[in-house]
Structures are given as structure tokens and as C-alpha cells.
Amino acid sequence: MIEFVGYVLFVFASGYYLITNLQWYSYKLNRVLFHHTKPIWNVIYFIVPLTLYISASGLWKMGIAVSLLYIGMLFLWYRGLDKPLIWTGRIKRFFALLAVSALLMWFVGGCEFVFAPFVVAWIISLMVEKILFLGYKANAKDKIEGMKDLIVIGITASYGKTSIKNFLAHILQGSFRTYATPRSVNTLGGIIKDINEDLPDYTQVYIVEMGARLKGDIAEIATFVNPHYAVVGKIGPAHIEYFKTMNAISATKMEILQSNRLKEAWLHESSMAKPSQNLHIFGSDIKDTRSTLDYTSFLLDGTRYEASILGDFHAINLAAAIKVAIALGVDKETIQKRLKTLKATPHRLERIDAGGKLILDDSFNGNIDGMMASFALASTYGGRKVVITPGLVEAEEELNIQVAKRANEIFDLVVVTGGLNLAIFEKYVDKNKLIKLAQKSQMQDMLIKNTKAGDLILFANDAPSFI
């Protein structure tokens, strides 16, 4: 009985660790195994405990001792997470399958089969999710095809796709019943869920954000929703770890053009695409961009537009939204008026004035162009400047060296969160202005101790604790 209790505890503890990591990495096992940003966690919290359990399970009461020690380790690990496991229907089904598998494996081989329940539960879970997904997909397809007058707009980019989506939705809302995919929902599964659960039947314009980690991801979405209009924003080395080359990134973004009812598309010049009758290249037509801590303005096709959006890089995102709106019949004067009430996308160079401090929340902006633009904007401030950042995630070392050097030039205090790029910042930032923040739970105390009224505080990118 004691051995059985130890076995069950270990199976569920290891299952909790593994499924939490899989949820972080979109249930892609290869990403957990080969692209984990903290691979040492897999050693400390899985391989070592599993080895100890197997070695001790034949000794009386030692198996349960290892299991209890492992649970204690996981509890401490859990307390340091800022992104714990979310108990979705998929997770609940997995643990139900894990319980059944554990019982079956115990009667087959006892403690020796401690890892088998997870394998069995994971394989069956994948099969169940695939069957459910096909049903959800068919329902979403029927719904969207049944909305005969619906106009679908697809948006993708390496940087700024969420901002383009939000800007365009705001501009169009006064002229059409408009709905956009929420937050950063941009995978096929998320879009299918959104269509089934939240897309109103009376929608006239549906704006769909499309993201990708692998070749074919955007093609899968584009051929499913078949947008009438498409935007490809700025293309850069985001997720270069997965795509390997810029050509592969660009080719994947261009998959959005595979819609069988595409009327027009606007492609940023970084796509290197050639213009045609229905493919329009934009970027060089954006002139005289002005960016301050209060607004961004620019000339586009001879007309000046201004919005209370910070960062000159947003001129590209605003221009894309404006071009689509004009194509849908919204006049320039109306667009200018609606830009006056446009608010920043949360956590993307969002200005917050609090406690006498000027806070620039750019925590969702994790690309080199956006980060350098936020640094340039901060440099215009006359007072003391503080940056809080983990650096760039899923980026080449050379880019983080650029970030560290520029941060050292501009900021009076550089706070590095986490250990991913700490060594780079330690090398290129003056020691007297560098603060290392190991846990986000220490953030409030650090800010109280090291900042004061009159400071500008820039949150440049953010990364969960598993990064």
C-alpha cells in the first residue's frame, strides 16, 4: 500500500510538471524537450527525481520518501512561477486519463512503469483533442460561411500585428459592426474557439490576427477564414530560432495571400514582395514621422495623421490600418477624427502617469525595432530614466548586445529581470547602474527603493518565469 501511494504521488507530480511545461509551449513536446529556455528545469524537476524514484522504489518506504521530497520541490518551484497551470478542459481530461493509466500500469508492472502512465495519457489525450478539434473546426467553418455578407480582414506581421488589428478595429467601428480577435489570439485553435463562442452573428467586418511558429501555420488560418483583405506588416527576425532564415519568415507571412477570395492586400516593403494590381507595397510612402512622449504623427499619401500613440514604429501600423479603412470606404476626415480617440494597445508603449512618475509600459513588445524605438523615445525625457527588461527572448546574441549597449547609453538605472540575458548586460552595462532582479515578486520593493517622483520608468519587454 505504501509503495502504491508513493507511485500515485510521483505519477501525478511528474504529470503536473510536464503538462505545465507543455501548456507554456503550446502543447508542442519537441519545444519542451529541445527549445526550453530553461532546460536545467527538466533535469532538476524531472530527470533527477525520476532517476531517484526508480532507484529507490525497490526499497521499502523509500519510494514514497522520494515522492514526498519531489512534491516539496515542485511546491517551491510553483511558488516562483508567474504563469502557473491553467485548468482548462484539456488539462482536466489529461489528468483523468493519467489517473486511469496509472491504475492500469500499476497492475501491469507496479513501480517499474512509473513513466508509462504519462506516455499513455499523453497519446490518448492527443487523439481525443484531435477528434474534438475537428468538430469545433467544422462548426466554426459552418458559422463563418453562413454569414454571407461578412467581410474578413487578415493581419500578420513579425512585429505589430496586434496593434494593426486594434487600430483598424477602432477606425472601422463607427462605420461597420466590427469584431476583432481578442488580445493576442492568433492561432488556428484560438481563432476557431473565438468564432464558435464570441463572433457575433450580426458582424459586418471580422478582423483576424494570424501568427506563426512554423511554416504552414498562416496558410492553415488563411485557407480557413479566407480573408477578403490582407495586411502583412513589418517583417523581422522574430522567432528566428524556429524559422532559421529571414526568407523562411517572409515566406510564412506571405501565406496569408492564399485566400481564395482575396481582393486586395497591403504588404510592408520588408516583405520584399513585388506590387501588382491587387498587391500594394507600403512603407516608403510614410513621410515626416514625428514622435514625442504625447503623440505620433506622419504624412501618408499627402495627408497628415496624428494619434496619441507613442513610438515612431507605430507609423507603419497606423498606415496599414488607414489604407485598409480607405479601401473599405472610410474617408480621410473621418479617419483623422477617430485617430484622436485612439488608445494605445495595452502594454505596447502605453503611457501611465502614476505617483509623479512617467511609466512607459512596453512589456508586450519583444522585438529589436520596437525596443530601440522605445529607448529613443525615453531618451527625449529630461529627467532620470530607468529601464526594466529581460532583454530580447528568442533572439540572437548580437541583438541583445545592441540592447545592452544602448540601455547603458540612455538610462541611469538598468534593471534586468531573470537570467536569460543577464551575462550580456553584466558585460555591457556599467556596474553602478545595473540591478539584477531574480524574481518578479521583488519588483515592488525594488521600485520603492530605487525610483522616485520625476523618474521615467520603461518596462521594455517582459518574460514569464519559465523564460
C-alpha positions as CSV (number, residue, x, y, z in Angstrom):
1,M,0.0,0.0,0.0
2,I,2.8,2.4,0.9
3,E,4.5,1.7,-2.5
4,F,1.2,2.3,-4.3
5,V,0.7,5.7,-2.6
6,G,4.3,6.7,-3.4
7,Y,3.7,5.6,-7.0
8,V,0.5,7.6,-7.4
9,L,2.0,10.7,-5.9
10,F,5.0,10.6,-8.1
11,V,3.0,10.0,-11.3
12,F,0.7,12.9,-10.6
13,A,3.6,15.2,-9.5
14,S,5.6,14.4,-12.6
15,G,2.5,14.7,-14.8
16,Y,1.8,18.2,-13.3
17,Y,5.4,19.3,-14.1
18,L,5.3,18.0,-17.6
19,I,1.8,19.2,-18.6
20,T,2.6,22.7,-17.2
21,N,5.6,23.0,-19.4
22,L,3.6,21.7,-22.4
23,Q,0.9,24.3,-21.8
24,W,3.6,27.0,-21.8
25,Y,4.9,25.8,-25.1
26,S,1.5,25.3,-26.9
27,Y,1.5,21.5,-26.2
28,K,4.5,21.0,-28.5
29,L,6.6,18.3,-26.9
30,N,9.6,19.0,-29.2
31,R,9.7,22.6,-27.9
32,V,9.7,21.5,-24.3
33,L,12.5,19.0,-25.0
34,F,14.7,20.9,-27.4
35,H,13.7,24.6,-27.2
36,H,13.1,25.2,-23.5
37,T,14.7,28.4,-22.4
38,K,15.5,26.8,-19.0
39,P,16.4,23.2,-19.9
40,I,18.0,22.8,-16.5
41,W,14.5,22.7,-15.1
42,N,13.8,19.5,-17.0
43,V,16.9,18.0,-15.3
44,I,16.2,19.2,-11.8
45,Y,12.4,18.7,-11.7
46,F,12.0,15.6,-13.9
47,I,15.1,13.6,-14.8
48,V,16.8,13.6,-11.4
49,P,13.6,12.9,-9.4
50,L,12.6,10.1,-11.9
51,T,16.0,8.5,-11.6
52,L,15.9,8.7,-7.8
53,Y,12.4,7.2,-7.7
54,I,13.3,4.3,-9.9
55,S,16.4,3.6,-7.9
56,A,14.6,3.8,-4.6
57,S,11.3,2.2,-5.5
58,G,12.5,-1.3,-4.7
59,L,13.5,-0.3,-1.2
60,W,10.8,-0.4,1.5
61,K,9.2,3.1,2.0
62,M,12.0,4.8,0.0
63,G,9.7,5.4,-3.0
64,I,7.2,7.4,-1.0
65,A,10.0,9.4,0.6
66,V,11.3,10.4,-2.8
67,S,7.8,11.2,-3.9
68,L,7.2,13.5,-0.9
69,L,10.5,15.2,-1.4
70,Y,9.7,15.7,-5.1
71,I,6.3,17.2,-4.2
72,G,8.1,19.6,-1.9
73,M,10.5,20.6,-4.6
74,L,7.6,21.2,-7.0
75,F,5.7,23.3,-4.5
76,L,8.7,25.7,-4.1
77,W,9.0,25.7,-7.9
78,Y,5.3,26.6,-8.3
79,R,5.6,29.4,-5.8
80,G,8.2,31.1,-8.0
81,L,6.0,30.9,-11.2
82,D,4.1,33.9,-12.5
83,K,2.4,31.7,-15.1
84,P,1.1,28.6,-13.3
85,L,-1.0,25.8,-14.9
86,I,-4.4,26.9,-16.1
87,W,-7.0,24.2,-15.5
88,T,-8.7,24.1,-18.9
89,G,-10.9,21.3,-20.1
90,R,-7.9,19.8,-21.9
91,I,-5.9,19.7,-18.7
92,K,-8.7,18.1,-16.8
93,R,-9.2,15.4,-19.4
94,F,-5.4,14.8,-19.3
95,F,-5.4,14.2,-15.6
96,A,-8.5,11.9,-15.8
97,L,-6.6,9.9,-18.4
98,L,-3.5,9.9,-16.3
99,A,-5.4,8.5,-13.3
100,V,-6.8,5.6,-15.3
101,S,-3.4,4.9,-17.0
102,A,-1.7,5.0,-13.6
103,L,-4.0,2.3,-12.2
104,L,-3.7,0.1,-15.3
105,M,0.1,0.4,-15.3
106,W,0.3,-0.4,-11.6
107,F,-1.5,-3.7,-12.0
108,V,0.7,-4.5,-15.1
109,G,4.1,-3.7,-13.7
110,G,4.0,-1.7,-10.4
111,C,6.6,0.9,-9.7
112,E,8.7,-0.1,-12.7
113,F,6.1,1.6,-15.0
114,V,6.2,5.0,-13.3
115,F,6.7,6.9,-16.6
116,A,4.4,4.8,-18.7
117,P,1.1,6.4,-17.4
118,F,2.2,9.8,-18.7
119,V,3.1,8.4,-22.1
120,V,-0.2,6.6,-22.4
121,A,-2.3,9.5,-21.1
122,W,-0.5,12.0,-23.5
123,I,-1.0,9.8,-26.6
124,I,-4.7,9.3,-25.8
125,S,-5.1,12.9,-24.9
126,L,-3.7,13.9,-28.3
127,M,-6.2,11.6,-30.1
128,V,-9.1,13.0,-28.0
129,E,-8.1,16.6,-28.7
130,K,-7.7,15.9,-32.4
131,I,-11.3,14.5,-32.6
132,L,-12.7,17.4,-30.6
133,F,-10.8,19.9,-32.7
134,L,-12.2,18.6,-35.9
135,G,-15.7,19.0,-34.6
136,Y,-15.0,22.6,-33.4
137,K,-13.4,23.4,-36.7
138,A,-16.4,22.1,-38.7
139,N,-18.8,24.2,-36.5
140,A,-16.7,27.3,-36.9
141,K,-16.5,26.8,-40.7
142,D,-20.2,26.4,-41.0
143,K,-20.8,29.6,-38.9
144,I,-18.4,31.8,-40.8
145,E,-19.6,30.6,-44.2
146,G,-23.2,31.1,-43.1
147,M,-22.5,34.9,-42.6
148,K,-22.9,35.7,-46.3
149,D,-22.2,39.5,-46.1
150,L,-19.2,39.2,-43.7
151,I,-16.0,40.9,-44.7
152,V,-12.9,39.2,-43.3
153,I,-9.6,41.0,-42.9
154,G,-6.5,39.0,-42.2
155,I,-3.5,40.6,-40.5
156,T,0.0,39.2,-39.9
157,A,3.5,40.6,-39.2
158,S,6.6,39.8,-37.3
159,Y,6.0,43.0,-35.3
160,G,2.8,45.0,-34.7
161,K,0.1,42.7,-35.9
162,T,-2.0,43.1,-32.7
163,S,-1.6,46.9,-32.9
164,I,-2.6,47.0,-36.5
165,K,-5.7,44.9,-35.6
166,N,-6.7,47.1,-32.7
167,F,-6.1,50.4,-34.7
168,L,-8.1,49.2,-37.7
169,A,-11.0,47.9,-35.4
170,H,-11.2,51.3,-33.7
171,I,-11.2,53.2,-37.1
172,L,-13.9,51.0,-38.6
173,Q,-16.2,50.7,-35.6
174,G,-18.0,53.9,-36.4
175,S,-18.8,52.7,-39.9
176,F,-19.3,49.0,-39.6
177,R,-20.3,46.4,-37.0
178,T,-16.8,45.3,-36.4
179,Y,-15.3,42.4,-34.4
180,A,-11.6,41.6,-34.0
181,T,-10.0,38.5,-32.5
182,P,-9.3,39.4,-28.8
183,R,-6.0,40.1,-27.1
184,S,-3.2,38.2,-28.9
185,V,-5.4,35.3,-30.1
186,N,-3.7,34.4,-33.4
187,T,-3.5,30.5,-33.8
188,L,-6.0,28.4,-35.7
189,G,-7.2,26.8,-32.5
190,G,-7.7,30.1,-30.8
191,I,-9.5,31.6,-33.9
192,I,-11.8,28.6,-34.1
193,K,-12.7,28.9,-30.4
194,D,-13.3,32.7,-31.0
195,I,-15.6,32.1,-33.9
196,N,-17.7,29.4,-32.1
197,E,-18.0,31.3,-28.8
198,D,-17.7,35.0,-29.4
199,L,-18.1,36.1,-33.0
200,P,-21.5,37.9,-33.1
201,D,-23.9,36.8,-35.9
202,Y,-24.5,40.5,-36.8
203,T,-20.8,41.2,-37.5
204,Q,-20.1,43.0,-40.8
205,V,-16.3,43.1,-40.6
206,Y,-14.2,40.4,-38.8
207,I,-10.5,41.2,-38.3
208,V,-8.4,38.1,-37.8
209,E,-4.8,38.3,-36.4
210,M,-2.6,35.5,-37.7
211,G,0.6,34.3,-36.0
212,A,3.1,31.5,-36.8
213,R,5.9,29.5,-35.3
214,L,6.2,27.0,-38.2
215,K,5.9,27.1,-42.0
216,G,2.3,26.5,-42.9
217,D,0.7,28.0,-39.8
218,I,-0.6,31.1,-41.5
219,A,-1.6,29.1,-44.7
220,E,-3.8,27.0,-42.4
221,I,-5.5,30.0,-41.0
222,A,-5.8,31.9,-44.3
223,T,-7.4,29.0,-46.1
224,F,-9.8,28.5,-43.2
225,V,-11.1,32.1,-42.9
226,N,-10.3,33.1,-46.5
227,P,-9.9,36.9,-45.9
228,H,-11.1,39.4,-48.5
229,Y,-8.4,41.8,-47.5
230,A,-4.9,41.1,-46.0
231,V,-2.1,43.1,-44.3
232,V,1.5,42.0,-43.9
233,G,3.1,44.4,-41.5
234,K,6.8,44.7,-40.7
235,I,8.8,41.5,-41.1
236,G,11.9,40.9,-39.0
237,P,13.8,38.2,-37.1
238,A,11.1,37.4,-34.5
239,H,11.1,33.6,-33.8
240,I,14.2,33.2,-35.9
241,E,15.0,30.2,-33.7
242,Y,12.2,28.3,-35.3
243,F,12.4,29.6,-38.9
244,K,16.2,29.7,-39.2
245,T,16.2,32.3,-42.0
246,M,14.6,35.6,-42.9
247,N,13.4,34.1,-46.2
248,A,11.5,31.4,-44.3
249,I,9.9,34.0,-42.1
250,S,8.9,36.2,-45.0
251,A,7.6,33.2,-47.0
252,T,5.5,32.1,-44.0
253,K,3.9,35.6,-43.6
254,M,3.1,35.7,-47.3
255,E,1.0,32.6,-46.9
256,I,-1.8,35.0,-45.9
257,L,-2.3,35.6,-49.7
258,Q,-3.5,32.0,-50.2
259,S,-7.1,33.1,-49.5
260,N,-9.4,32.0,-52.4
261,R,-11.4,35.3,-52.2
262,L,-8.6,37.8,-51.7
263,K,-9.5,41.2,-53.2
264,E,-6.6,43.4,-52.0
265,A,-3.5,43.1,-49.8
266,W,-1.1,45.7,-48.3
267,L,2.4,44.4,-47.8
268,H,5.1,46.3,-46.0
269,E,8.3,46.8,-48.0
270,S,10.2,44.5,-45.7
271,S,8.3,41.6,-47.3
272,M,10.4,42.2,-50.5
273,A,7.2,41.5,-52.5
274,K,6.5,42.9,-55.9
275,P,3.4,45.1,-56.4
276,S,0.6,44.1,-58.7
277,Q,-2.9,45.2,-59.4
278,N,-4.2,44.0,-56.0
279,L,-1.0,43.8,-54.0
280,H,0.1,47.2,-52.7
281,I,3.5,47.9,-51.1
282,F,3.7,50.4,-48.3
283,G,6.4,51.8,-46.0
284,S,8.4,54.3,-48.1
285,D,5.2,56.4,-48.6
286,I,5.2,57.2,-44.9
287,K,6.9,60.6,-44.6
288,D,8.0,63.1,-41.9
289,T,7.3,60.9,-38.9
290,R,7.2,62.8,-35.6
291,S,7.2,61.0,-32.2
292,T,7.1,62.6,-28.8
293,L,6.0,61.4,-25.3
294,D,2.5,62.6,-26.2
295,Y,1.8,61.6,-29.8
296,T,3.0,60.2,-33.1
297,S,2.2,61.9,-36.4
298,F,3.2,61.3,-40.0
299,L,2.4,62.1,-43.6
300,L,0.8,59.4,-45.7
301,D,-0.2,60.0,-49.4
302,G,-0.1,63.7,-48.7
303,T,-2.3,63.7,-45.6
304,R,-1.0,64.2,-42.1
305,Y,-2.4,61.9,-39.5
306,E,-1.8,62.2,-35.7
307,A,-2.7,59.8,-32.8
308,S,-1.9,59.7,-29.1
309,I,0.1,56.6,-29.7
310,L,3.8,56.6,-28.7
311,G,6.6,55.3,-30.8
312,D,7.6,56.2,-34.3
313,F,7.4,52.5,-35.3
314,H,3.7,52.8,-34.9
315,A,3.5,54.9,-38.0
316,I,3.8,51.6,-40.0
317,N,1.0,50.0,-38.0
318,L,-1.3,53.1,-38.3
319,A,-0.6,53.5,-42.0
320,A,-1.6,49.9,-42.7
321,A,-4.9,50.4,-40.8
322,I,-5.6,53.7,-42.6
323,K,-5.1,52.1,-46.0
324,V,-7.5,49.3,-45.3
325,A,-10.1,51.7,-43.9
326,I,-9.9,53.9,-47.0
327,A,-10.3,50.8,-49.2
328,L,-13.5,50.0,-47.3
329,G,-14.9,53.5,-48.0
330,V,-14.0,55.4,-44.8
331,D,-13.0,59.0,-45.8
332,K,-9.8,60.6,-44.6
333,E,-11.5,63.2,-42.5
334,T,-13.4,60.5,-40.5
335,I,-10.2,58.5,-40.0
336,Q,-8.4,61.6,-38.6
337,K,-11.2,62.2,-36.2
338,R,-11.2,58.6,-35.0
339,L,-7.5,58.6,-34.5
340,K,-8.0,61.4,-32.0
341,T,-9.8,59.0,-29.7
342,L,-7.5,56.0,-30.4
343,K,-5.9,54.5,-27.3
344,A,-2.6,52.5,-27.1
345,T,-2.8,48.8,-27.3
346,P,-2.3,47.7,-23.6
347,H,1.4,47.0,-22.7
348,R,2.7,48.3,-26.1
349,L,4.3,51.7,-25.3
350,E,1.3,52.6,-23.1
351,R,1.8,55.8,-21.1
352,I,0.8,55.7,-17.5
353,D,1.3,58.7,-15.1
354,A,1.3,57.5,-11.5
355,G,2.8,58.7,-8.3
356,G,4.6,61.5,-10.0
357,K,6.4,59.0,-12.3
358,L,6.1,58.6,-16.0
359,I,5.7,54.9,-16.8
360,L,6.0,53.6,-20.3
361,D,4.6,50.1,-20.4
362,D,6.1,48.3,-23.4
363,S,6.1,44.9,-21.8
364,F,4.4,43.1,-24.7
365,N,6.9,44.5,-27.3
366,G,9.7,42.0,-27.7
367,N,11.4,42.9,-30.9
368,I,14.6,44.8,-31.6
369,D,12.9,47.6,-33.7
370,G,10.3,48.3,-31.1
371,M,12.7,48.2,-28.2
372,M,15.2,50.6,-29.9
373,A,12.3,52.9,-30.7
374,S,11.1,52.9,-27.0
375,F,14.7,53.6,-25.9
376,A,14.9,56.5,-28.4
377,L,11.6,57.9,-27.1
378,A,12.8,57.6,-23.5
379,S,15.9,59.5,-24.4
380,T,13.8,62.6,-25.1
381,Y,12.8,62.8,-21.4
382,G,14.8,65.4,-19.4
383,G,14.7,63.6,-16.0
384,R,16.1,60.4,-14.6
385,K,15.4,57.3,-16.7
386,V,15.0,53.7,-15.6
387,V,14.6,50.6,-17.8
388,I,13.3,47.3,-16.6
389,T,13.8,44.4,-19.1
390,P,14.8,40.8,-19.6
391,G,16.3,41.8,-23.0
392,L,15.0,40.0,-26.1
393,V,13.7,36.5,-26.0
394,E,14.2,34.1,-28.9
395,A,16.7,36.5,-30.4
396,E,20.3,36.3,-31.5
397,E,23.0,37.3,-29.0
398,E,24.1,40.2,-31.2
399,L,20.7,41.8,-30.9
400,N,20.8,41.6,-27.1
401,I,24.3,43.1,-27.2
402,Q,22.8,46.1,-29.1
403,V,20.1,46.4,-26.5
404,A,22.5,46.3,-23.5
405,K,24.9,48.9,-25.1
406,R,22.0,51.3,-25.9
407,A,20.4,50.9,-22.5
408,N,23.8,51.8,-20.9
409,E,23.9,54.9,-23.0
410,I,20.4,56.2,-22.3
411,F,19.3,55.0,-18.8
412,D,20.5,56.0,-15.3
413,L,19.4,52.6,-14.0
414,V,19.1,49.3,-15.8
415,V,17.1,46.6,-14.1
416,V,17.5,43.1,-15.6
417,T,14.7,40.6,-14.8
418,G,15.6,36.9,-15.0
419,G,18.8,35.3,-16.0
420,L,18.3,34.7,-19.8
421,N,20.4,37.7,-20.9
422,L,22.0,38.7,-17.6
423,A,25.5,37.8,-18.6
424,I,25.3,40.1,-21.6
425,F,24.0,43.1,-19.5
426,E,26.7,42.4,-16.9
427,K,29.3,42.8,-19.7
428,Y,28.0,45.9,-21.4
429,V,26.2,47.9,-18.7
430,D,28.1,49.9,-16.0
431,K,28.1,48.1,-12.7
432,N,27.0,51.1,-10.7
433,K,23.7,51.4,-12.7
434,L,22.9,47.6,-13.1
435,I,20.4,45.9,-10.8
436,K,19.6,42.1,-11.1
437,L,16.1,41.1,-10.3
438,A,15.8,37.3,-9.9
439,Q,12.1,37.2,-9.0
440,K,9.3,39.4,-10.1
441,S,7.9,39.3,-6.6
442,Q,10.8,41.6,-5.7
443,M,9.6,44.2,-8.2
444,Q,7.6,46.4,-5.9
445,D,10.3,46.6,-3.2
446,M,12.9,47.4,-5.9
447,L,10.8,50.2,-7.3
448,I,10.2,51.7,-3.9
449,K,13.8,51.6,-3.1
450,N,15.4,52.7,-6.4
451,T,12.9,55.1,-8.1
452,K,11.3,58.4,-7.1
453,A,8.9,61.0,-8.3
454,G,10.0,62.6,-11.6
455,D,11.5,59.4,-12.9
456,L,10.7,57.9,-16.3
457,I,10.3,54.1,-16.0
458,L,10.3,52.0,-19.1
459,F,9.1,48.4,-19.0
460,A,10.8,47.0,-22.1
461,N,9.5,43.5,-22.9
462,D,8.5,41.0,-20.3
463,A,9.1,37.3,-19.9
464,P,7.3,34.8,-17.7
465,S,9.4,33.0,-15.1
466,F,9.9,29.9,-17.3
467,I,11.8,32.2,-19.7
